[in-house]
Amino acid sequence: MAPTEVAEPALEVLKTRGSNLPAAELLTVGNVDTETLQERFMRFRKERQREHALARRSAKAVSTAGGGRDTEKLRQKFVAACLSYEGVPYKRSCEPDDPDSDAPLVLDCCALVRQAVKDLQEDFGFAISRWNQAYQFETLPVELSFEQMRPGDIVFVEGKYHAKGRVPQRHDIVHVEVFIGGETGEATIGSRWSKSSPSEGKVRGVQIHPSYKYESKNYEIVRYHFRSLDTWLQGVCRSQSYGDSVCPTTLPQGLKSVFNGDEDQEASSDHEGDNNPSVFVPNPFREAPVFYVGEGNNWKAVAQMLEARGWQRLPFEWASTHRFDLKWVECRGQHDYLRHIPGQLVNHLPNNDVITAKTRLVETLRAHEASTGERFAWAPSSYLSEKASDRLAAWAEAEAASDSMWILKPSRGLGGKGIELVHGSAALRERLFPPHAEGRIANCPMEGWVVQRYVDRPLLLQGRKFDIRSYCLVARTEPHLWFFHPGYCKVALEQYDSSRCDFSDDTARFAHLTNACVQRSHPDYANRKGQHISKRVPNHIFL
């Protein structure tokens, strides 16, 4: 059946439901095989422009709805991020006998604050630029009295250097710490340049100080400045004399992405010609309901199943329309939840990445443990390489169990690509804190790794590793009606052997990774095709 023949009945249905588009435009179908490369790129560009506009509308809606962020929770997370670096030295020592000479991570006073914000970059909406505490001082303009200070607010120290000829800091800001209050009511977490004294519990670096007040041999303290964290909590980080904060999702002023279009033009580019969804009333249970399916991810299987049941398909060019009964697309970002009409069916939940994305799942499990005190016994220790404190914690756990195995998974990877397996604490440190490395870890994916303690004694199926692919259809939420299918097992083609963990040996990958994409590259796959799938899930797994 030709694409236009598939789409035409759906267009006729829409014309009877209030669509005012001319038939010629309706039949300019985007899923034809005769598209030129230029036409296909322009369609791709137009879709990306729509997604950019959607992101801006989402941000505006969040702003209008009262900020959309839990600033109190973010304040607590910021304090916790700072505390997670307790014990990290101020700088590496030049003395070979000093344990700080081989420290995997060092943080001075401003670097501690910068690192904590970087760890929470998605929450804050920005990352602090490379400049020091004077820059941070400028970006937090709200002055407080000491009585107004709350945990997470910032203490800046203004001082004059004793040494003649030493260039003063901008605004004479020589030090910064994070206020936590504590038992004394004056406690801070900060990195100070002071002599280490293990017997007194002092370190030259990050530690909790009973008071923000102190004396320095290098400068005379003139004044303590108390600044509110609220400016950052609202997603604002701007200075007066430095460059603004670095945001990875923006381009330098004056430059535009090829996928950015004119906002006014984008706002009016939706095919339906109006922004009033009340004209269209969805009803997926009516005769000949209308659906849209996006390209990719075996879209034909979905289309054929629905069409066989009398559904009418919209052409690919109608990706931005809200006049549908069901929409099935590959990525959640292709759904415009702000214009969703009650009764419409979509195949992605708005916040599903809290369990479907590796990084977000780790954060969800942590949030659950923090709020309930319950830790899932089946979940292996998991850390995020993009957070330096997590890398330190992973290495510390590996040091306590020097023979442990660790698996490094690209945070946004799929199909088993980029996964590494390392054995022992020394090998893990080499990957997380490579010597002489500056900035990003070598060969680490841009989005970082999820670093997990490897389950080296897994449940096996006939001596081979496996994972379960099961399915649950949420048919109704009020009241709940779920349909469950046991699914099937994806089984490794090689026998499991924990001693083989060098992935440069392909047979080790075929033994440890059950991904179908990996198993299909097995040299004997043609003769063993089908052996990596077990349609019968062992009953004892569900006991």
C-alpha positions as CSV (number, residue, x, y, z in Angstrom):
1,M,0.0,0.0,0.0
2,A,1.5,3.4,-1.0
3,P,2.2,5.9,1.8
4,T,-0.4,8.4,0.5
5,E,-3.0,5.7,0.4
6,V,-2.3,4.9,4.0
7,A,-2.5,8.5,5.1
8,E,-5.4,9.7,3.0
9,P,-8.3,8.1,5.0
10,A,-6.9,9.6,8.2
11,L,-6.8,13.1,6.6
12,E,-10.4,12.7,5.6
13,V,-11.3,11.8,9.2
14,L,-9.5,14.9,10.5
15,K,-11.2,17.2,7.9
16,T,-14.5,16.1,9.4
17,R,-13.2,17.0,12.9
18,G,-12.5,20.6,12.4
19,S,-9.2,20.7,10.5
20,N,-9.1,23.7,8.2
21,L,-6.0,22.8,6.1
22,P,-6.2,22.6,2.3
23,A,-6.1,19.1,0.9
24,A,-3.0,19.8,-1.1
25,E,-1.1,20.5,2.2
26,L,-2.6,17.5,3.8
27,L,-1.2,15.2,1.1
28,T,2.3,16.6,1.2
29,V,3.4,13.4,3.0
30,G,6.8,13.2,4.6
31,N,7.2,9.5,4.7
32,V,7.6,8.9,1.0
33,D,10.7,7.1,-0.4
34,T,11.2,9.7,-3.2
35,E,12.5,12.4,-0.8
36,T,15.8,14.0,-1.8
37,L,18.5,14.4,0.8
38,Q,17.9,18.1,0.9
39,E,14.2,17.6,1.5
40,R,14.8,15.0,4.2
41,F,17.3,17.4,6.0
42,M,14.8,20.2,5.8
43,R,12.2,18.0,7.4
44,F,14.7,16.9,10.1
45,R,15.7,20.6,10.7
46,K,12.0,21.6,11.0
47,E,11.4,18.8,13.5
48,R,14.4,19.9,15.6
49,Q,13.2,23.5,15.5
50,R,9.9,22.3,16.8
51,E,11.6,20.4,19.6
52,H,13.6,23.6,20.5
53,A,10.4,25.6,20.6
54,L,8.8,22.9,22.8
55,A,11.7,23.1,25.2
56,R,11.3,26.9,25.5
57,R,7.6,26.6,26.1
58,S,8.2,23.9,28.7
59,A,10.7,26.2,30.5
60,K,8.3,29.1,30.3
61,A,5.5,27.0,31.7
62,V,7.8,25.9,34.6
63,S,8.7,29.5,35.3
64,T,5.1,30.6,35.2
65,A,4.0,27.8,37.5
66,G,6.2,29.2,40.4
67,G,9.7,28.1,39.4
68,G,9.0,24.5,39.1
69,R,11.9,23.6,41.3
70,D,12.0,22.6,45.0
71,T,14.6,25.2,46.2
72,E,14.6,23.9,49.7
73,K,15.4,20.4,48.5
74,L,18.1,21.7,46.2
75,R,19.6,23.7,49.1
76,Q,19.8,20.4,51.1
77,K,21.4,18.6,48.1
78,F,24.0,21.4,47.8
79,V,25.0,21.0,51.4
80,A,25.1,17.3,51.1
81,A,27.3,17.6,47.9
82,C,29.8,19.8,49.8
83,L,29.9,17.4,52.8
84,S,30.6,14.5,50.5
85,Y,34.1,15.9,49.9
86,E,35.1,16.0,53.5
87,G,38.7,14.9,53.8
88,V,39.7,15.9,50.3
89,P,43.1,17.7,50.5
90,Y,43.6,21.3,49.5
91,K,46.4,20.6,47.1
92,R,48.9,17.8,46.3
93,S,52.0,17.8,48.5
94,C,55.5,17.9,46.9
95,E,56.8,15.7,49.7
96,P,56.8,12.0,48.5
97,D,56.2,10.7,52.0
98,D,53.1,12.9,52.4
99,P,49.9,10.9,51.7
100,D,48.5,14.0,49.9
101,S,51.3,13.7,47.3
102,D,49.3,11.0,45.6
103,A,45.8,12.3,46.2
104,P,43.4,11.4,43.4
105,L,41.5,14.7,43.9
106,V,42.2,18.1,45.4
107,L,39.9,21.0,46.1
108,D,40.7,24.5,47.3
109,C,38.1,26.8,48.8
110,C,36.4,28.0,45.6
111,A,36.9,24.6,43.8
112,L,34.8,22.9,46.5
113,V,31.8,25.2,45.8
114,R,32.3,24.9,42.1
115,Q,32.5,21.1,42.3
116,A,29.3,20.9,44.4
117,V,27.4,23.0,41.9
118,K,28.8,21.0,39.0
119,D,27.6,17.8,40.6
120,L,24.1,19.4,40.7
121,Q,24.3,21.1,37.3
122,E,21.0,19.7,36.0
123,D,19.3,20.9,39.2
124,F,20.8,24.4,39.2
125,G,20.6,24.8,35.4
126,F,24.2,26.1,35.1
127,A,27.8,25.3,36.0
128,I,30.0,27.9,37.7
129,S,32.8,29.3,35.5
130,R,36.5,28.6,36.3
131,W,37.1,31.8,38.2
132,N,37.7,31.9,41.9
133,Q,35.8,33.0,45.0
134,A,35.6,36.7,43.9
135,Y,33.5,35.6,40.9
136,Q,31.2,33.5,43.1
137,F,30.9,36.6,45.3
138,E,29.7,38.7,42.4
139,T,27.1,36.1,41.4
140,L,25.4,36.0,44.8
141,P,24.4,39.6,45.4
142,V,21.8,39.1,48.2
143,E,23.5,40.2,51.5
144,L,22.3,38.7,54.8
145,S,22.8,39.3,58.4
146,F,24.4,36.4,60.4
147,E,21.0,35.8,62.1
148,Q,19.4,35.3,58.6
149,M,21.9,32.6,57.6
150,R,20.6,29.1,56.7
151,P,22.5,25.9,55.8
152,G,23.8,26.3,52.3
153,D,24.3,30.1,52.4
154,I,27.8,31.3,51.6
155,V,30.4,32.9,53.8
156,F,32.9,35.1,51.9
157,V,36.0,36.4,53.6
158,E,37.4,39.9,52.7
159,G,41.0,40.3,53.6
160,K,44.3,42.2,53.0
161,Y,47.5,40.2,52.2
162,H,50.4,40.7,54.5
163,A,53.0,40.1,51.8
164,K,54.0,43.3,50.0
165,G,53.6,43.2,46.3
166,R,51.1,40.4,46.3
167,V,48.3,41.2,43.8
168,P,45.0,41.5,45.8
169,Q,42.0,39.5,44.9
170,R,39.1,41.3,43.2
171,H,36.9,42.9,45.8
172,D,39.6,41.6,48.3
173,I,37.7,38.3,48.6
174,V,40.3,35.8,49.8
175,H,38.3,32.8,50.9
176,V,34.9,31.2,50.7
177,E,33.0,28.5,52.8
178,V,29.5,27.1,53.0
179,F,27.5,27.7,56.1
180,I,25.9,24.6,57.8
181,G,25.2,25.9,61.3
182,G,25.7,22.7,63.2
183,E,25.9,22.3,67.0
184,T,27.8,25.6,67.4
185,G,25.4,27.6,65.2
186,E,28.5,28.9,63.3
187,A,29.8,25.8,61.6
188,T,30.9,25.7,58.0
189,I,32.2,23.2,55.5
190,G,35.2,24.5,53.6
191,S,38.7,23.9,52.4
192,R,41.3,25.8,54.4
193,W,45.1,26.1,53.8
194,S,46.2,25.1,57.3
195,K,48.7,22.6,58.7
196,S,47.3,19.0,58.9
197,S,47.1,17.6,62.4
198,P,45.5,14.1,62.4
199,S,45.6,13.9,66.2
200,E,43.4,17.1,66.3
201,G,41.2,15.9,63.4
202,K,42.5,18.7,61.2
203,V,43.3,18.3,57.5
204,R,44.7,20.7,55.0
205,G,41.7,20.6,52.9
206,V,37.9,20.1,53.1
207,Q,36.5,19.7,56.6
208,I,33.8,20.8,58.9
209,H,34.8,23.9,60.9
210,P,33.1,24.6,64.2
211,S,33.0,28.3,63.3
212,Y,33.4,30.5,60.2
213,K,35.7,32.7,62.2
214,Y,39.5,32.0,62.0
215,E,42.9,33.7,61.9
216,S,45.2,33.5,58.9
217,K,49.0,34.0,58.8
218,N,48.7,35.2,55.2
219,Y,46.2,38.0,55.4
220,E,44.3,40.2,57.8
221,I,40.6,39.5,57.8
222,V,38.7,42.7,57.3
223,R,35.1,41.4,57.1
224,Y,32.9,38.4,56.7
225,H,30.2,38.6,54.0
226,F,27.1,36.5,54.4
227,R,25.4,35.9,51.1
228,S,22.2,34.0,50.3
229,L,22.2,31.0,48.1
230,D,18.7,31.8,46.7
231,T,20.0,33.5,43.6
232,W,21.7,30.3,42.4
233,L,18.7,28.2,43.6
234,Q,16.5,30.2,41.2
235,G,18.8,29.2,38.3
236,V,20.6,32.6,38.1
237,C,24.4,33.0,38.0
238,R,25.5,36.3,36.6
239,S,28.5,38.5,37.4
240,Q,29.3,42.1,36.9
241,S,32.9,41.9,35.8
242,Y,33.4,38.3,34.7
243,G,31.9,36.2,32.0
244,D,28.6,34.6,32.9
245,S,28.1,31.0,34.0
246,V,28.8,28.3,31.5
247,C,25.6,26.6,30.3
248,P,26.2,23.6,27.9
249,T,22.8,24.1,26.3
250,T,23.5,27.6,25.1
251,L,25.7,29.1,22.4
252,P,27.8,32.3,22.7
253,Q,25.8,35.5,22.3
254,G,25.2,36.3,18.6
255,L,25.5,32.7,17.4
256,K,22.5,30.5,16.5
257,S,22.2,26.8,15.9
258,V,21.1,25.7,12.4
259,F,18.2,24.0,14.2
260,N,17.1,27.3,15.8
261,G,14.4,29.2,13.9
262,D,12.6,32.4,14.5
263,E,10.5,31.9,17.6
264,D,7.5,33.8,16.3
265,Q,7.6,31.8,13.1
266,E,8.0,28.5,15.1
267,A,5.1,29.4,17.3
268,S,2.8,29.6,14.3
269,S,4.2,26.7,12.3
270,D,2.0,24.0,13.7
271,H,0.1,22.4,10.8
272,E,-3.3,22.8,12.4
273,G,-3.3,26.6,12.1
274,D,-4.6,27.3,15.6
275,N,-3.6,26.8,19.2
276,N,-7.0,25.9,20.5
277,P,-7.1,22.1,21.3
278,S,-10.7,22.3,22.3
279,V,-11.7,22.1,18.5
280,F,-10.5,18.5,18.5
281,V,-12.0,16.0,20.9
282,P,-10.0,12.7,21.0
283,N,-11.8,9.4,21.3
284,P,-9.6,6.3,20.7
285,F,-12.7,4.1,21.1
286,R,-14.6,5.6,18.2
287,E,-14.8,4.1,14.7
288,A,-11.6,4.8,12.7
289,P,-9.6,6.6,15.3
290,V,-6.5,8.6,14.1
291,F,-2.9,7.8,15.1
292,Y,0.5,9.2,14.4
293,V,3.6,7.0,14.5
294,G,7.1,8.4,14.2
295,E,9.9,7.0,12.1
296,G,12.4,4.6,13.6
297,N,12.3,1.7,16.1
298,N,10.4,-0.6,13.8
299,W,7.5,1.8,13.3
300,K,5.9,-0.4,10.6
301,A,5.0,-3.1,13.1
302,V,3.0,-0.5,15.2
303,A,1.4,1.0,12.1
304,Q,0.4,-2.4,10.6
305,M,-1.1,-3.6,14.0
306,L,-3.3,-0.4,14.4
307,E,-4.3,-0.3,10.7
308,A,-5.4,-3.9,10.8
309,R,-7.8,-2.8,13.6
310,G,-9.3,0.1,11.6
311,W,-7.1,2.9,12.8
312,Q,-6.1,5.7,10.3
313,R,-2.5,6.9,10.1
314,L,-1.3,10.5,9.8
315,P,1.7,11.3,7.6
316,F,5.1,11.9,9.2
317,E,4.9,15.6,8.4
318,W,2.2,15.9,11.0
319,A,4.6,15.3,13.9
320,S,3.6,18.6,15.6
321,T,-0.2,18.2,15.4
322,H,-2.2,17.7,18.6
323,R,-5.2,16.3,16.6
324,F,-4.7,12.6,17.2
325,D,-6.2,9.8,19.3
326,L,-2.9,8.0,19.8
327,K,0.7,9.1,19.2
328,W,3.6,6.6,19.2
329,V,7.1,8.0,18.9
330,E,10.6,6.8,19.7
331,C,11.7,9.6,22.1
332,R,9.8,11.2,24.9
333,G,10.9,14.7,23.8
334,Q,8.7,14.3,20.7
335,H,5.6,14.5,22.8
336,D,4.2,18.0,23.6
337,Y,2.8,17.3,27.1
338,L,1.8,20.9,27.6
339,R,-0.8,20.6,24.9
340,H,-1.9,17.1,25.7
341,I,-5.7,16.7,25.6
342,P,-7.4,14.4,28.1
343,G,-8.4,11.2,26.3
344,Q,-5.3,11.1,24.0
345,L,-3.0,8.1,24.3
346,V,0.8,8.5,24.1
347,N,3.5,5.9,24.5
348,H,5.8,7.7,26.9
349,L,5.2,8.8,30.5
350,P,6.4,12.4,31.1
351,N,8.9,11.5,33.8
352,N,9.8,7.9,32.9
353,D,13.5,8.5,32.8
354,V,13.6,8.4,36.6
355,I,13.7,4.6,36.2
356,T,14.6,4.1,32.5
357,A,17.8,6.2,32.4
358,K,20.8,4.7,34.2
359,T,21.9,7.9,35.9
360,R,18.4,8.9,36.9
361,L,17.7,5.4,38.2
362,V,20.7,5.7,40.5
363,E,19.5,9.0,41.8
364,T,16.0,7.6,42.2
365,L,17.2,4.8,44.4
366,R,19.3,7.2,46.4
367,A,16.3,9.5,47.0
368,H,14.2,6.5,48.0
369,E,16.8,5.5,50.5
370,A,17.2,9.0,51.9
371,S,13.5,9.4,52.4
372,T,12.6,6.0,53.7
373,G,15.9,4.6,55.1
374,E,15.3,1.5,53.0
375,R,18.0,0.2,50.7
376,F,17.2,-2.4,48.1
377,A,19.4,-5.4,48.9
378,W,19.4,-6.5,45.2
379,A,20.9,-3.2,44.0
380,P,24.7,-3.2,43.6
381,S,26.7,-0.2,44.8
382,S,26.4,2.4,42.1
383,Y,28.3,5.6,41.5
384,L,28.3,8.4,38.9
385,S,31.6,9.2,37.4
386,E,30.6,12.8,36.6
387,K,30.5,13.5,40.4
388,A,34.0,13.6,41.8
389,S,32.6,12.6,45.2
390,D,31.1,9.5,43.7
391,R,34.4,8.5,42.1
392,L,36.1,8.9,45.5
393,A,33.4,6.8,47.2
394,A,33.7,4.1,44.5
395,W,37.5,3.9,44.9
396,A,37.2,3.8,48.7
397,E,34.8,0.8,48.5
398,A,37.2,-0.8,46.1
399,E,40.1,-0.2,48.5
400,A,38.1,-2.0,51.2
401,A,37.6,-5.0,48.9
402,S,40.8,-4.9,46.8
403,D,39.8,-8.0,44.8
404,S,36.4,-6.7,43.7
405,M,35.2,-6.4,40.1
406,W,33.6,-3.2,38.7
407,I,31.6,-2.5,35.6
408,L,31.6,0.9,33.9
409,K,28.6,1.6,31.7
410,P,28.2,4.8,29.6
411,S,25.3,6.7,31.2
412,R,23.4,7.1,27.9
413,G,24.8,4.1,26.1
414,L,22.9,1.2,24.6
415,G,23.5,-2.1,22.9
416,G,26.5,-2.9,25.2
417,K,28.6,-0.3,23.6
418,G,31.5,1.2,25.6
419,I,31.1,-1.0,28.6
420,E,34.3,-1.8,30.5
421,L,35.0,-4.4,33.3
422,V,37.9,-3.7,35.7
423,H,39.3,-6.0,38.4
424,G,40.8,-4.6,41.7
425,S,41.1,-1.2,43.3
426,A,44.3,-0.2,41.4
427,A,42.7,-0.8,38.0
428,L,39.6,1.2,39.1
429,R,41.6,4.1,40.3
430,E,43.5,4.1,37.0
431,R,40.2,4.6,35.2
432,L,38.6,7.1,37.5
433,F,41.7,9.1,38.5
434,P,44.3,8.6,35.7
435,P,47.7,10.0,36.6
436,H,48.6,13.3,35.0
437,A,45.1,13.7,33.6
438,E,43.7,17.2,33.4
439,G,40.0,17.7,33.1
440,R,37.9,14.9,31.6
441,I,38.9,11.3,32.0
442,A,40.6,9.8,28.9
443,N,38.3,7.6,26.8
444,C,35.3,8.3,29.1
445,P,32.1,9.0,27.2
446,M,30.9,12.6,27.3
447,E,28.0,11.8,29.5
448,G,30.2,9.8,31.9
449,W,29.9,6.3,33.4
450,V,27.6,4.6,35.9
451,V,30.2,2.8,38.0
452,Q,28.8,-0.4,39.6
453,R,30.2,-3.1,41.9
454,Y,30.0,-6.1,39.5
455,V,27.7,-9.0,40.5
456,D,30.4,-11.7,40.0
457,R,28.3,-14.5,41.3
458,P,25.1,-14.1,39.2
459,L,22.2,-16.5,38.8
460,L,23.0,-18.6,35.7
461,L,20.9,-20.4,33.2
462,Q,22.7,-23.6,32.1
463,G,26.0,-22.0,33.1
464,R,25.4,-18.8,31.2
465,K,24.4,-15.3,32.2
466,F,21.0,-14.0,31.3
467,D,18.6,-11.1,31.8
468,I,14.8,-11.0,31.7
469,R,12.8,-8.9,29.3
470,S,9.3,-8.8,30.6
471,Y,6.3,-6.5,29.8
472,C,3.6,-4.8,31.6
473,L,0.8,-2.9,29.9
474,V,-0.9,-0.2,32.0
475,A,-4.4,-0.4,30.5
476,R,-6.1,1.8,33.0
477,T,-5.1,3.8,36.1
478,E,-8.5,4.5,37.7
479,P,-9.0,1.8,38.9
480,H,-5.7,0.1,38.1
481,L,-5.7,-2.5,35.3
482,W,-2.3,-3.9,34.3
483,F,-1.6,-6.8,31.9
484,F,1.6,-8.7,32.6
485,H,3.6,-11.1,30.4
486,P,6.5,-13.1,31.8
487,G,8.5,-12.2,28.6
488,Y,11.7,-14.0,27.7
489,C,15.4,-14.4,28.7
490,K,18.3,-13.0,26.8
491,V,21.1,-15.5,27.3
492,A,24.9,-15.2,26.7
493,L,26.3,-17.6,24.1
494,E,29.5,-18.2,26.1
495,Q,29.7,-20.0,29.5
496,Y,30.2,-17.6,32.4
497,D,33.7,-17.4,33.8
498,S,34.5,-14.6,36.3
499,S,38.2,-14.9,35.7
500,R,37.8,-13.7,32.1
501,C,37.1,-10.0,32.4
502,D,39.4,-8.5,29.7
503,F,37.0,-7.2,27.1
504,S,39.8,-7.0,24.5
505,D,39.1,-10.8,24.4
506,D,35.8,-11.0,22.5
507,T,34.9,-14.3,24.2
508,A,34.8,-12.4,27.5
509,R,32.3,-9.9,26.2
510,F,30.1,-12.8,24.9
511,A,30.2,-14.3,28.4
512,H,29.5,-11.2,30.4
513,L,27.2,-9.0,28.3
514,T,23.8,-10.4,27.4
515,N,22.8,-7.6,25.0
516,A,21.4,-8.9,21.8
517,C,23.6,-6.5,19.8
518,V,26.7,-8.0,21.4
519,Q,25.6,-11.6,21.0
520,R,24.8,-11.1,17.3
521,S,28.4,-10.3,16.6
522,H,29.5,-13.7,17.9
523,P,31.6,-15.4,15.2
524,D,29.4,-18.6,15.5
525,Y,26.1,-16.7,15.6
526,A,24.9,-18.0,12.3
527,N,25.0,-21.6,13.6
528,R,23.8,-20.7,17.0
529,K,21.1,-18.2,16.1
530,G,18.2,-18.3,18.5
531,Q,20.2,-19.8,21.4
532,H,20.6,-16.3,22.9
533,I,16.8,-16.1,23.4
534,S,15.0,-18.3,25.8
535,K,11.2,-17.9,25.5
536,R,10.6,-19.8,28.7
537,V,11.5,-17.9,31.9
538,P,12.4,-20.4,34.7
539,N,9.6,-20.4,37.3
540,H,11.9,-20.3,40.3
541,I,13.1,-16.8,39.2
542,F,9.7,-15.4,40.2
543,L,9.6,-17.1,43.6
